Amino acid sequence: MHPWIETVTLAPATTPVTVLPPDPATTVVWRMTPAGDSDVLVAGPRTTAAYHRTKDLPVCVRLRIRPGGVIPLLGTPPDQLVDQVVPLESLCGASATALAEQLVTYRNHPARAADVLSDYLTARVPTYLPERLKLVRTAVADLPGRRVDEAAARLGVSERYLRRVFRQAVGVSPKHFARIARVRRVIGTRHSWADTAAYAGYTDQSHLIADFRALMHVTPNAYATGNVPLSTC
């Protein structure tokens, strides 16, 4: 597993509606249009869901950055990218423009394109993790099921320190991260809402429904039936 890249997705969406749930991660996306245009975008942490009609993209490669990797890879604090999608060239300059042109060569080989994109992003970063990032990643695994003060106590740091380093590394607060993580656990569940609430770490079913609606813009039942609000973009 790569220390800075969490997951790689090689295929464009194939469903009529693209669902973008809230996501605490920053993602780097290379895409091509049917006309042959190529660009590389950076999608920052997404605090609430978005829904739009799926675009016709013959190529779409996504690299999801691990917690703490945004500043080393992109040179920009992730909290400056929250709920934004920006061209990579706005962060990395002309080399990112050249990268988009180079990637066209691999339009029929998305796995190779992902390797080239990953090499570009990780060329200047160390393979080891600073201690504070190890702490953040431990907190990431801990937070969905614990309060922030409990997670801080388990890590042996103050709650204030954890909040500060977590936001710097991830882009959202530990509390909002935990809310997003719980909602993402709910998506796609086949259990009753009461059972799902217990599994996902909610206090009860009403807590689940309220949080789901706040972050997903629809109730769990509406989401499960595909009744979602499409963006006009």
C-alpha positions as CSV (number, residue, x, y, z in Angstrom):
1,M,0.0,0.0,0.0
2,H,1.3,3.4,-0.9
3,P,2.0,5.7,2.1
4,W,0.4,8.7,0.3
5,I,-2.2,7.3,-2.1
6,E,-5.1,5.5,-0.5
7,T,-7.1,4.2,-3.5
8,V,-7.0,4.4,-7.3
9,T,-10.1,4.3,-9.5
10,L,-9.5,3.7,-13.2
11,A,-13.0,3.7,-14.7
12,P,-15.5,6.6,-15.3
13,A,-18.9,6.4,-13.8
14,T,-21.4,4.3,-15.7
15,T,-24.7,5.1,-13.9
16,P,-27.0,7.9,-15.2
17,V,-26.6,9.9,-11.9
18,T,-23.2,10.4,-10.3
19,V,-23.5,10.4,-6.5
20,L,-20.7,12.2,-4.7
21,P,-21.2,11.6,-0.9
22,P,-19.4,13.7,1.6
23,D,-15.8,12.8,1.7
24,P,-13.0,14.0,4.0
25,A,-10.3,13.0,1.5
26,T,-8.8,15.1,-1.3
27,T,-8.8,13.5,-4.7
28,V,-6.7,14.1,-7.8
29,V,-8.6,13.4,-11.1
30,W,-7.4,13.0,-14.6
31,R,-10.1,13.0,-17.2
32,M,-10.5,13.2,-21.0
33,T,-13.6,14.4,-22.9
34,P,-14.9,12.7,-26.1
35,A,-13.4,15.7,-28.0
36,G,-9.9,14.7,-26.6
37,D,-9.5,17.5,-24.1
38,S,-7.4,16.5,-21.1
39,D,-7.2,18.0,-17.7
40,V,-6.1,17.2,-14.1
41,L,-8.3,18.4,-11.3
42,V,-8.0,18.5,-7.5
43,A,-11.2,17.9,-5.6
44,G,-10.9,19.0,-1.9
45,P,-12.7,17.5,1.1
46,R,-16.5,17.5,0.4
47,T,-18.5,18.4,3.5
48,T,-22.0,17.4,2.1
49,A,-23.2,15.3,-0.8
50,A,-23.6,16.4,-4.4
51,Y,-25.5,14.7,-7.3
52,H,-25.3,15.4,-11.0
53,R,-26.0,13.8,-14.3
54,T,-23.1,11.6,-15.3
55,K,-20.9,13.2,-18.0
56,D,-19.6,11.3,-21.0
57,L,-16.0,10.8,-20.1
58,P,-14.1,8.0,-22.0
59,V,-11.2,8.2,-19.5
60,C,-11.4,9.2,-15.8
61,V,-8.6,8.2,-13.3
62,R,-8.9,9.1,-9.6
63,L,-6.2,9.1,-6.9
64,R,-7.5,9.5,-3.4
65,I,-4.9,11.0,-1.1
66,R,-4.4,9.5,2.3
67,P,-4.9,11.7,5.4
68,G,-2.0,14.0,5.8
69,G,-0.8,13.8,2.2
70,V,-2.3,16.9,0.8
71,I,0.4,19.4,1.9
72,P,3.4,17.1,1.0
73,L,1.9,16.2,-2.4
74,L,0.2,19.4,-3.5
75,G,1.9,22.1,-1.3
76,T,-1.5,23.4,-0.2
77,P,-3.3,23.0,3.1
78,P,-6.4,20.9,2.6
79,D,-8.7,23.3,4.5
80,Q,-8.1,25.7,1.6
81,L,-9.6,23.2,-0.8
82,V,-12.8,22.3,1.2
83,D,-15.8,22.0,-1.2
84,Q,-13.7,23.1,-4.1
85,V,-12.6,21.6,-7.4
86,V,-9.5,23.4,-8.9
87,P,-7.1,22.7,-11.8
88,L,-3.9,21.0,-10.6
89,E,-2.0,23.7,-12.5
90,S,-3.3,26.3,-10.2
91,L,-1.4,24.6,-7.4
92,C,1.6,23.1,-9.2
93,G,2.1,25.5,-12.2
94,A,3.2,24.7,-15.7
95,S,4.4,21.2,-14.9
96,A,0.8,20.2,-14.3
97,T,-0.2,21.5,-17.7
98,A,2.5,19.4,-19.3
99,L,1.4,16.4,-17.2
100,A,-2.2,16.6,-18.6
101,E,-0.7,16.6,-22.1
102,Q,1.5,13.7,-21.3
103,L,-1.3,11.6,-19.9
104,V,-3.1,11.6,-23.3
105,T,-0.6,9.1,-24.4
106,Y,-2.0,6.6,-21.9
107,R,-5.7,7.1,-22.8
108,N,-6.0,3.4,-23.6
109,H,-3.9,2.3,-20.6
110,P,-5.5,3.9,-17.5
111,A,-3.5,1.9,-15.1
112,R,-0.3,3.2,-16.6
113,A,-1.8,6.7,-16.5
114,A,-2.4,6.3,-12.8
115,D,1.2,5.3,-12.2
116,V,2.4,8.4,-14.1
117,L,0.1,10.6,-12.1
118,S,1.1,9.0,-8.8
119,D,4.8,9.4,-9.7
120,Y,4.3,13.1,-10.5
121,L,2.6,13.7,-7.2
122,T,5.0,11.7,-5.0
123,A,8.3,12.6,-6.7
124,R,9.3,15.1,-4.0
125,V,7.9,13.6,-0.8
126,P,9.5,11.2,1.6
127,T,8.3,7.6,2.0
128,Y,8.2,7.8,5.8
129,L,5.5,9.5,7.9
130,P,6.2,12.2,10.5
131,E,4.9,11.3,13.9
132,R,2.1,13.8,13.9
133,L,0.7,12.2,10.7
134,K,0.9,8.8,12.3
135,L,-1.2,10.3,15.1
136,V,-3.7,11.7,12.7
137,R,-4.1,8.4,10.9
138,T,-4.7,6.6,14.2
139,A,-7.3,9.2,15.0
140,V,-8.9,8.6,11.6
141,A,-9.5,5.0,12.4
142,D,-10.7,5.8,15.9
143,L,-13.0,8.7,15.5
144,P,-16.1,7.2,13.9
145,G,-16.8,5.3,17.1
146,R,-15.5,7.7,19.7
147,R,-15.8,11.3,20.9
148,V,-13.0,13.6,20.0
149,D,-11.9,13.9,23.7
150,E,-11.9,10.1,24.0
151,A,-9.7,9.8,20.9
152,A,-7.3,12.4,22.2
153,A,-7.0,10.6,25.5
154,R,-6.3,7.3,23.8
155,L,-3.6,9.0,21.8
156,G,-2.0,10.7,24.8
157,V,-2.5,14.3,23.5
158,S,-4.7,17.2,24.4
159,E,-8.1,17.6,22.6
160,R,-6.9,21.0,21.4
161,Y,-3.7,19.6,19.9
162,L,-5.6,16.8,18.1
163,R,-8.1,19.3,16.7
164,R,-5.4,21.5,15.4
165,V,-3.2,18.9,13.8
166,F,-6.2,17.0,12.4
167,R,-7.6,20.0,10.6
168,Q,-4.2,20.9,9.3
169,A,-3.7,17.4,7.9
170,V,-7.2,16.5,6.7
171,G,-9.0,19.8,6.1
172,V,-12.0,19.3,8.3
173,S,-12.4,19.1,12.0
174,P,-12.3,15.7,13.8
175,K,-16.0,16.1,14.7
176,H,-17.1,16.7,11.1
177,F,-14.8,13.9,9.9
178,A,-16.6,11.5,12.3
179,R,-20.0,12.7,11.0
180,I,-18.9,12.1,7.4
181,A,-17.5,8.6,8.3
182,R,-20.7,7.5,10.0
183,V,-22.8,8.7,7.0
184,R,-20.5,6.8,4.6
185,R,-21.0,3.7,6.6
186,V,-24.8,4.0,6.2
187,I,-24.7,4.3,2.4
188,G,-25.6,1.1,0.7
189,T,-26.6,-0.7,3.9
190,R,-29.2,-3.5,3.6
191,H,-30.2,-3.6,7.3
192,S,-33.0,-1.8,9.1
193,W,-32.4,1.8,10.1
194,A,-32.3,0.9,13.8
195,D,-29.7,-1.8,13.2
196,T,-27.7,0.5,10.9
197,A,-27.8,3.2,13.5
198,A,-26.2,0.9,16.0
199,Y,-23.6,-0.4,13.5
200,A,-22.6,3.0,12.3
201,G,-22.1,4.5,15.7
202,Y,-25.3,6.7,16.1
203,T,-27.1,7.1,19.4
204,D,-30.4,6.0,17.8
205,Q,-32.3,5.9,14.6
206,S,-33.5,9.6,14.8
207,H,-29.8,10.7,15.2
208,L,-29.0,8.7,12.0
209,I,-31.8,10.2,10.0
210,A,-31.0,13.8,11.1
211,D,-27.3,13.5,10.3
212,F,-27.9,11.7,7.0
213,R,-30.3,14.4,5.9
214,A,-27.9,17.2,6.9
215,L,-25.0,15.8,5.0
216,M,-26.8,14.0,2.1
217,H,-29.6,16.5,1.5
218,V,-32.1,13.8,1.5
219,T,-33.6,11.3,4.0
220,P,-32.2,7.7,4.0
221,N,-35.4,6.4,2.5
222,A,-35.3,8.9,-0.4
223,Y,-31.7,8.1,-1.0
224,A,-32.3,4.4,-1.1
225,T,-35.0,4.9,-3.7
226,G,-32.9,7.2,-5.9
227,N,-35.0,10.3,-5.1
228,V,-32.0,12.7,-5.0
229,P,-31.7,16.4,-6.0
230,L,-29.8,16.8,-9.2
231,S,-27.5,19.7,-9.6
232,T,-28.1,22.0,-12.5
233,C,-24.3,22.2,-13.2
